[in-house]
Amino acid sequence: MFLKTIKDFSLKKIIKKRLPNYKLTATAEKIQTIGLLLDESYFSAQDNLINELIAQGIPEKNIKILIYKDTIKKKEVFDYPFFSRKDITMSGELAKKEVADFCETPFDMLIGYYDVEKAPLMWVTMLSKARFKVGFSTADKRLYHFMIATVAEKYQEFVSELFRYLKILNKI
């Protein structure tokens, strides 16, 4: 427990130090590929969320998912790549290949699907090479291009609002 607190403190310190220099770049490209960063600690209906994205016209093969969970039990099985706090070192290095690959993939859009700020999720969002980042209004506003004011449990509302504004912004 004490080590987790120290690791979170260290990661938050790194994030706080880098956020003022963190620059989001705007692009006019259409959205075709989506990276979905989920916090399964609070939201476990990822299949429903994916189905909503598919219903909006995004092919399933163009959606890549990375799941974060606070604690992972030994015999727990995930359908998608996952990570936890232990997969990020005290200096902020990504110890798991799946997480590093997710961050290096240049998605057209990254959806940070977490409404409670957690240092590992914020760090992966910062490291992501996505061209357009979307998240919840309860997260740090410097991480995203676009934010939606709702809660994670209302995934249908989130997706409908997101695609409504993507049409207005001429991103789809």
PAZAPA-4460 file (N, C-alpha, C; in steps of 0.05 Angstrom, whole numbers, plus 32768, in hexadecimal, padded with zeros to 4 digits):
% residues 172
    n_x    n_y    n_z   ca_x   ca_y   ca_z    c_x    c_y    c_z   seq   type   mol
   8010   7FE8   8000   8000   8000   8000   8011   8019   8000     1      M     A
   8026   8019   8011   8038   8030   8013   8047   8034   7FF8     2      F     A
   804F   801E   7FEC   805E   8020   7FD2   804C   802C   7FBC     3      L     A
   8032   8024   7FBC   801F   802F   7FA9   801D   804D   7FAC     4      K     A
   801B   8056   7FC4   8019   8073   7FCA   8031   8082   7FC0     5      T     A
   8049   8077   7FC5   8062   8083   7FBD   8063   8084   7F9E     6      I     A
   805B   806E   7F91   805C   806D   7F74   8049   8081   7F68     7      K     A
   8030   8083   7F73   801D   8097   7F69   8027   80B3   7F6D     8      D     A
   8033   80B8   7F84   803E   80D3   7F8A   8054   80D9   7F75     9      F     A
   8066   80C6   7F70   807C   80CA   7F5D   8071   80D0   7F41    10      S     A
   805E   80C0   7F39   8052   80C3   7F1E   8043   80DE   7F1C    11      L     A
   8034   80E5   7F30   8026   80FF   7F30   803A   8116   7F2F    12      K     A
   8051   8114   7F3C   8065   8128   7F3B   8071   812B   7F1F    13      K     A
   8075   8114   7F11   807F   8115   7EF6   806B   8122   7EE3    14      I     A
   8051   811A   7EE7   803C   8125   7ED6   803A   8144   7EDB    15      I     A
   803A   814C   7EF4   8038   8168   7EFA   804F   8178   7EEF    16      K     A
   8066   816C   7EEE   807E   817A   7EE3   807C   817C   7EC5    17      K     A
   8071   8168   7EB7   8070   8168   7E9A   8057   8175   7E8E    18      R     A
   8041   8178   7E9D   8029   8183   7E92   802B   819F   7E88    19      L     A
   803A   81B1   7E95   803C   81CC   7E8A   8049   81CD   7E6E    20      P     A
   805A   81BB   7E68   8068   81B9   7E4E   8059   81A7   7E3A    21      N     A
   8044   819B   7E43   8035   8188   7E32   8024   8197   7E1E    22      Y     A
   8028   8193   7E05   801A   81A1   7DF0   8009   818E   7DDF    23      K     A
   7FF0   8195   7DDC   7FDE   8186   7DCB   7FDF   8193   7DAF    24      L     A
   7FE2   8182   7D9B   7FE2   818D   7D7F   7FC7   8186   7D72    25      T     A
   7FBD   8199   7D64   7FA3   8196   7D57   7FA7   818B   7D3A    26      A     A
   7F96   8179   7D32   7F97   816E   7D17   7F7B   816F   7D0B    27      T     A
   7F7A   8170   7CF1   7F60   8171   7CE3   7F59   8156   7CD7    28      A     A
   7F68   8141   7CDF   7F63   8126   7CD4   7F49   811A   7CDE    29      E     A
   7F3E   8109   7CCD   7F25   80FA   7CD5   7F2C   80E4   7CE8    30      K     A
   7F19   80DD   7CF9   7F1D   80C8   7D0D   7F17   80AD   7D00    31      I     A
   7F2B   809C   7D00   7F28   8081   7CF6   7F31   806C   7D0A    32      Q     A
   7F46   8072   7D19   7F4F   805F   7D2E   7F4C   806B   7D49    33      T     A
   7F44   805A   7D5C   7F3F   8064   7D77   7F4E   8053   7D8B    34      I     A
   7F5B   8061   7D9E   7F67   8054   7DB5   7F55   8059   7DCD    35      G     A
   7F4E   8044   7DDB   7F3C   8046   7DF2   7F4A   803F   7E0B    36      L     A
   7F4E   8052   7E1D   7F5C   804E   7E36   7F46   804E   7E4C    37      L     A
   7F42   8036   7E57   7F2C   8032   7E6B   7F36   802D   7E87    38      L     A
   7F28   8038   7E9A   7F2C   8032   7EB6   7F17   801E   7EBF    39      D     A
   7F1F   8004   7EC0   7F0B   7FF0   7EC7   7F04   7FF0   7EE5    40      E     A
   7F12   7FFF   7EF5   7F0B   8001   7F11   7EEF   800D   7F15    41      S     A
   7EE8   801F   7F03   7ECE   802C   7F05   7EBB   8026   7EEF    42      Y     A
   7EC5   801B   7ED9   7EB4   8016   7EC1   7EBB   7FFB   7EB6    43      F     A
   7EA9   7FE8   7EB6   7EAF   7FCD   7EAC   7E9E   7FC5   7E94    44      S     A
   7E8F   7FD7   7E89   7E7E   7FD1   7E72   7E8C   7FD9   7E58    45      A     A
   7EA6   7FD1   7E55   7EB5   7FD9   7E3D   7EA9   7FCE   7E23    46      Q     A
   7E9D   7FB6   7E24   7E91   7FAB   7E0C   7E7A   7FBC   7E02    47      D     A
   7E6A   7FC7   7E15   7E54   7FD9   7E0D   7E5E   7FF3   7E01    48      N     A
   7E73   7FFD   7E0D   7E7F   8016   7E02   7E8A   8011   7DE6    49      L     A
   7E97   7FFB   7DE2   7EA2   7FF4   7DC7   7E8B   7FF1   7DB3    50      I     A
   7E75   7FE4   7DBB   7E5E   7FE1   7DAA   7E52   7FFC   7DA2    51      N     A
   7E52   800F   7DB5   7E49   802A   7DAF   7E5B   8037   7D9A    52      E     A
   7E75   8034   7D9C   7E87   803F   7D89   7E84   8033   7D6D    53      L     A
   7E7F   8018   7D6D   7E7B   800A   7D54   7E61   8014   7D47    54      I     A
   7E4D   8018   7D57   7E33   8022   7D4D   7E35   803E   7D41    55      A     A
   7E4A   804D   7D49   7E4E   8067   7D3D   7E5F   8066   7D23    56      Q     A
   7E66   804E   7D1B   7E74   804B   7D01   7E92   8046   7D03    57      G     A
   7E9C   8041   7D1B   7EB9   803B   7D1D   7EBC   801C   7D1C    58      I     A
   7ECB   8012   7D09   7ECF   7FF5   7D07   7EDD   7FEA   7D20    59      P     A
   7ED5   7FD3   7D29   7EE0   7FC7   7D41   7EFF   7FC3   7D3F    60      E     A
   7F09   7FBD   7D27   7F25   7FB8   7D24   7F35   7FD2   7D28    61      K     A
   7F28   7FE9   7D27   7F36   8003   7D2A   7F35   800D   7D47    62      N     A
   7F2A   7FFD   7D59   7F29   8005   7D75   7F3C   7FF4   7D85    63      I     A
   7F50   8001   7D92   7F63   7FF3   7DA3   7F5D   7FFB   7DC0    64      K     A
   7F5E   7FE8   7DD2   7F56   7FEC   7DED   7F6E   7FE6   7E00    65      I     A
   7F70   7FF7   7E15   7F83   7FF2   7E2A   7F74   7FF7   7E44    66      L     A
   7F74   7FE3   7E56   7F65   7FE4   7E6F   7F78   7FE8   7E86    67      I     A
   7F70   7FFA   7E98   7F7E   7FFE   7EB1   7F6D   7FF4   7EC8    68      Y     A
   7F7A   7FE6   7EDA   7F6D   7FDD   7EF3   7F80   7FE1   7F0A    69      K     A
   7F75   7FEB   7F21   7F85   7FF1   7F38   7F94   7FD8   7F42    70      D     A
   7F85   7FC2   7F46   7F91   7FA9   7F4F   7F88   7F93   7F3C    71      T     A
   7F9B   7F82   7F36   7F95   7F6B   7F24   7F99   7F52   7F33    72      I     A
   7F84   7F41   7F34   7F86   7F28   7F42   7F96   7F14   7F30    73      K     A
   7FA2   7F01   7F3C   7FB3   7EEE   7F2E   7FA4   7EDF   7F18    74      K     A
   7F8D   7ED5   7F1E   7F7E   7EC5   7F0B   7F6A   7ED5   7EFA    75      K     A
   7F6B   7EEF   7EFB   7F59   7F00   7EED   7F60   7F00   7ECF    76      E     A
   7F4C   7EFE   7EBE   7F51   7EFC   7EA1   7F44   7F15   7E94    77      V     A
   7F52   7F20   7E81   7F48   7F38   7E73   7F46   7F31   7E55    78      F     A
   7F32   7F3D   7E48   7F2F   7F39   7E2B   7F41   7F4C   7E1C    79      D     A
   7F4B   7F61   7E29   7F5A   7F75   7E1C   7F75   7F79   7E2B    80      Y     A
   7F88   7F86   7E1E   7FA1   7F8D   7E2C   7F9B   7F9E   7E45    81      P     A
   7FAA   7F99   7E5A   7FA5   7FA7   7E73   7FBF   7FAF   7E80    82      F     A
   7FBD   7FC1   7E94   7FD4   7FC9   7EA4   7FCA   7FD3   7EBF    83      F     A
   7FDD   7FD5   7ED1   7FD7   7FDF   7EEB   7FEE   7FF2   7EF3    84      S     A
   7FEC   7FFC   7F0B   8001   800E   7F16   801C   8001   7F15    85      R     A
   801D   7FE7   7F1A   8038   7FDA   7F1B   8046   7FD8   7F00    86      K     A
   8037   7FDE   7EEA   8043   7FDD   7ECF   8050   7FF8   7EC7    87      D     A
   8050   800B   7EDA   805E   8024   7ED6   8072   8028   7EEC    88      I     A
   808B   802E   7EE5   80A0   8031   7EF9   809D   804B   7F07    89      T     A
   80AD   804F   7F1C   80AC   8068   7F2C   80B5   8080   7F1B    90      M     A
   80C6   807B   7F07   80CF   8090   7EF5   80BD   8095   7EDD    91      S     A
   80A7   8085   7EDB   8093   808A   7EC6   8098   8078   7EAE    92      G     A
   80AA   8066   7EAF   80AF   8055   7E98   809A   803F   7E97    93      E     A
   8092   8038   7E7F   807E   8023   7E7B   808B   8008   7E7A    94      L     A
   8085   7FF7   7E8D   8092   7FDD   7E90   8084   7FC7   7E80    95      A     A
   806C   7FCC   7E76   805D   7FB8   7E67   805C   7FC0   7E49    96      K     A
   8063   7FAD   7E38   8065   7FB2   7E1B   804A   7FBB   7E10    97      K     A
   8034   7FB0   7E18   8019   7FB7   7E0E   8013   7FD4   7E13    98      E     A
   801B   7FDE   7E2A   8016   7FFA   7E31   8027   800D   7E20    99      V     A
   8041   8005   7E1D   8053   8015   7E0C   804A   8016   7DEF   100      A     A
   8041   7FFF   7DE5   8037   7FFE   7DC9   801E   800F   7DC6   101      D     A
   800C   800E   7DDA   7FF4   801E   7DD9   7FFB   803C   7DD8   102      F     A
   800E   8044   7DE8   8016   8060   7DE9   8023   8069   7DCF   103      C     A
   8032   8057   7DC2   8041   805E   7DAA   802F   805E   7D91   104      E     A
   8018   8052   7D92   8006   8050   7D7B   7FFA   806B   7D76   105      T     A
   7FFC   8075   7D5D   7FF1   8090   7D56   7FD4   808F   7D4F   106      P     A
   7FC3   808B   7D63   7FA6   808A   7D5F   7F9C   80A5   7D54   107      F     A
   7F86   80A4   7D45   7F79   80BD   7D3D   7F6C   80CA   7D55   108      D     A
   7F62   80B9   7D68   7F55   80C4   7D80   7F5A   80B1   7D97   109      M     A
   7F60   80BC   7DAE   7F63   80AE   7DC7   7F4C   80B6   7DD9   110      L     A
   7F3D   80A2   7DE3   7F28   80A7   7DF6   7F32   809E   7E11   111      I     A
   7F36   80B2   7E23   7F3E   80AC   7E3E   7F25   80A8   7E4E   112      G     A
   7F1B   808F   7E50   7F01   8089   7E5C   7F05   8084   7E7A   113      Y     A
   7F0B   8099   7E88   7F0D   8099   7EA5   7F05   80B4   7EB0   114      Y     A
   7EF4   80B4   7EC4   7EEB   80CE   7ECF   7EF7   80D4   7EEA   115      D     A
   7F08   80C2   7EF4   7F17   80C7   7F0D   7F35   80C8   7F06   116      V     A
   7F41   80DE   7F0D   7F5E   80E1   7F06   7F6F   80CD   7F15   117      E     A
   7F7E   80BD   7F07   7F91   80AB   7F12   7FAB   80AF   7F03   118      K     A
   7FC1   80B0   7F12   7FDB   80B6   7F06   7FE3   80A4   7EEF   119      A     A
   7FDF   8089   7EF1   7FE6   8078   7EDA   7FD6   807D   7EC1   120      P     A
   7FBD   8083   7EC4   7FAC   8089   7EAD   7FB4   80A4   7EA0   121      L     A
   7FB9   80B8   7EB1   7FC1   80D2   7EA7   7FDC   80CF   7E98   122      M     A
   7FEE   80BF   7EA3   8008   80BC   7E97   8006   80AF   7E7B   123      W     A
   7FF6   809A   7E79   7FF3   808D   7E5F   7FE6   80A0   7E4B   124      V     A
   7FD3   80B0   7E55   7FC6   80C4   7E43   7FDB   80D8   7E39   125      T     A
   7FEC   80E1   7E4B   8001   80F4   7E43   8014   80E8   7E2F   126      M     A
   801B   80CE   7E33   802F   80C1   7E21   8023   80B9   7E07   127      L     A
   8009   80B8   7E04   7FFC   80AE   7DEC   8003   80C1   7DD4   128      S     A
   8008   80B5   7DBD   800E   80C3   7DA5   7FF4   80C9   7D95   129      K     A
   7FDD   80C7   7DA1   7FC4   80CC   7D93   7FC2   80E9   7D8A   130      A     A
   7FB5   80ED   7D73   7FB4   8108   7D68   7F9E   8119   7D74   131      R     A
   7F89   810C   7D7F   7F72   811A   7D8A   7F6A   810B   7DA3   132      F     A
   7F69   8118   7DBA   7F64   810B   7DD4   7F4A   8115   7DE0   133      K     A
   7F3A   8102   7DE8   7F1F   8108   7DF3   7F1D   80FB   7E0F   134      V     A
   7F10   8109   7E21   7F0D   80FE   7E3C   7EF6   810B   7E4B   135      G     A
   7EF5   8107   7E64   7EE0   8112   7E76   7EE9   812D   7E81   136      F     A
   7ED5   813D   7E86   7EDB   8158   7E90   7EE6   8158   7EAD   137      S     A
   7EE3   8141   7EBB   7EED   813F   7ED6   7F0C   813A   7ED7   138      T     A
   7F17   8133   7EC0   7F34   812F   7EBF   7F43   8149   7EB9   139      A     A
   7F5D   8148   7EBA   7F6D   8160   7EB6   7F69   816A   7E99   140      D     A
   7F61   8183   7E96   7F5A   818F   7E7D   7F71   8192   7E6A   141      K     A
   7F89   8191   7E74   7FA1   8195   7E63   7FA8   817B   7E53   142      R     A
   7F9B   8165   7E5A   7FA1   814B   7E4D   7F92   8147   7E33   143      L     A
   7F7C   8155   7E30   7F69   814F   7E1A   7F64   8167   7E07   144      Y     A
   7F5D   8160   7DEE   7F54   8174   7DDB   7F37   817A   7DE1   145      H     A
   7F28   8166   7DE8   7F0B   8168   7DEB   7F02   8159   7E04   146      F     A
   7EEF   8164   7E13   7EE6   8158   7E2C   7EC7   8158   7E2C   147      M     A
   7EBC   8142   7E38   7E9F   813F   7E3A   7E98   813E   7E57   148      I     A
   7E83   814D   7E5E   7E7A   814E   7E7A   7E64   813A   7E7F   149      A     A
   7E6C   8122   7E87   7E5A   810C   7E8E   7E69   80FA   7EA1   150      T     A
   7E5D   80E4   7EA8   7E6B   80D0   7EB9   7E6F   80B6   7EA9   151      V     A
   7E82   80A6   7EB2   7E8A   808E   7EA3   7E73   807A   7EA0   152      A     A
   7E61   8079   7EB3   7E4B   8065   7EB1   7E38   806B   7E9A   153      E     A
   7E38   8084   7E91   7E26   808C   7E7B   7E35   808B   7E60   154      K     A
   7E3D   8073   7E58   7E4D   8070   7E40   7E3E   8077   7E27   155      Y     A
   7E24   8072   7E26   7E14   8079   7E0F   7E13   8097   7E0B   156      Q     A
   7E10   80A6   7E20   7E0F   80C3   7E1F   7E2B   80CD   7E17   157      E     A
   7E40   80C2   7E21   7E5B   80CA   7E1A   7E60   80C7   7DFC   158      F     A
   7E59   80AF   7DF2   7E5F   80AA   7DD5   7E4D   80BB   7DC3   159      V     A
   7E34   80BF   7DCA   7E23   80D0   7DB9   7E2C   80ED   7DB9   160      S     A
   7E34   80F7   7DD0   7E3F   8113   7DD1   7E59   8115   7DC2   161      E     A
   7E6A   8101   7DC5   7E84   8101   7DB8   7E80   8102   7D99   162      L     A
   7E6F   80F1   7D8F   7E6C   80F0   7D72   7E5C   8108   7D67   163      F     A
   7E4B   8113   7D78   7E3D   812C   7D70   7E51   8142   7D6C   164      R     A
   7E64   8145   7D7E   7E78   815A   7D7C   7E8E   8153   7D67   165      Y     A
   7E94   813A   7D63   7EA7   8132   7D4E   7E9C   813A   7D32   166      L     A
   7E81   8137   7D2F   7E75   8140   7D15   7E77   815E   7D12   167      K     A
   7E72   816D   7D28   7E74   818A   7D27   7E91   8192   7D21   168      I     A
   7EA4   8185   7D2D   7EC0   818B   7D28   7ECB   8180   7D0E   169      L     A
   7EB9   8172   7CFF   7EC0   8166   7CE5   7ED7   8152   7CE8   170      N     A
   7ED6   8142   7CFD   7EEA   812D   7D02   7EE0   8111   7CF8   171      K     A
   7EC7   810E   7CF2   7EBD   80F5   7CE7   7EAC   80FA   7CCE   172      I     A
***
